[in-house]
Amino acid sequence: MSIITRFDPWRNKLCTCPPKYTINPYTGCSHSCLYCYATSYIKRNKSTPKRDLLSRLIRDINKIKPNLPIDMSLSSDPYPPEEREIRLTRKVLEIILPLGFKVQITTKSDLYVLDIDLISSYNVAVSETITTLDNSLARKLEINAPSPINRLRALETLKANNVPFSVRIDPIIPFLNDEEEELRELVRTVARIGARHIVTSTYKARPNNFRRLINAFPELEKKLHKLYYPKGKMKFGYAYLPISLRKKLLFPIIDEAKKLNITYATCREGLVEKDFFRTPSCDSTHLIPEKVPIKTIKTLVTLEEFLK
């Protein structure tokens, strides 16, 4: 398969995601987040539609197991600024949703509200990333992504249309978005809107994203370098914080979620004990509703025929 692929995070043994597929309508990502992990292989380019995406998608549909969810997207955001004009993600949804596939939209955009008619009618949940409520800090970290306030407004639209959603508070970066009360307030804010699940993790350093961070925040270079390289530990190509510090940074988020009685998980931290992991699925795919049944596809000759 060339467009829909089995999710395999580079055989990372710390990944606790259930079996699922992933599809990325775009390559590159115009949001240009400083901490982005995917730039090590998709480069830091603007979002570009994948070549012959829809015809390749049609071919792949016949090959996938209908019982597994599809997560879009896990490398390149499915709702970059370009989606407002290109509408490629919508075209993908128009193909796969009426067939009854379960879909999770993973994004840090608010543009999915343009597709609320589709999202609210089929088997869809949304996983929205919000790293901070501080608009100024967010603008520095997530250069071209919508502001936190706009993402919160988009979540309100999901709530109003009965679309289940989770929030990723990810990554937590020492000295930047790690203030305890601000993290607790972020959890309380999204829970008030209707978030049913929280996923969180600490920042893992790779040479290219670490360089971007210290270029943007040169005053933190010595502090961050000391934490990640002399004191940290290399795992699967990433420099991790010491485990005691990871637990300390993530505890306010997990503890607040627990108080509010919503499920929670950490992402690729190796923290699977009950204090840090209470949920049917870490990635929130368990929230995807079953509004329409899966349909059997016998033959698909051309994309044009399928879309009639």
ABEGO torsion letter per residue (X at the ends): XAABBBBBBGGBAABABBBBBBBBABBEBAAGBAABAAAAAAEBBBBBBBBGAAAAAAAAAAABBAABBBBOBAABBABBAAAAAAGAAAAAAAAAAAAGBBBBBBBABAAAAAAAAAAAABBBBBBBBBABABAAAAAAABAABBBAAAAAAAAAAAAAAGBBBBBBBOBBBBGAAABAAAAAAAAAAAAAAGBABBBBBBBBBBAAAAAAAAAABAAAAAAAAAAAAAABBBBGGBBBBBAAAAAAAAAAAAAAAAAAGBBBBBBGAGBABAAABBBABAAGAAABBBABBBBBBABBABAAAAAX
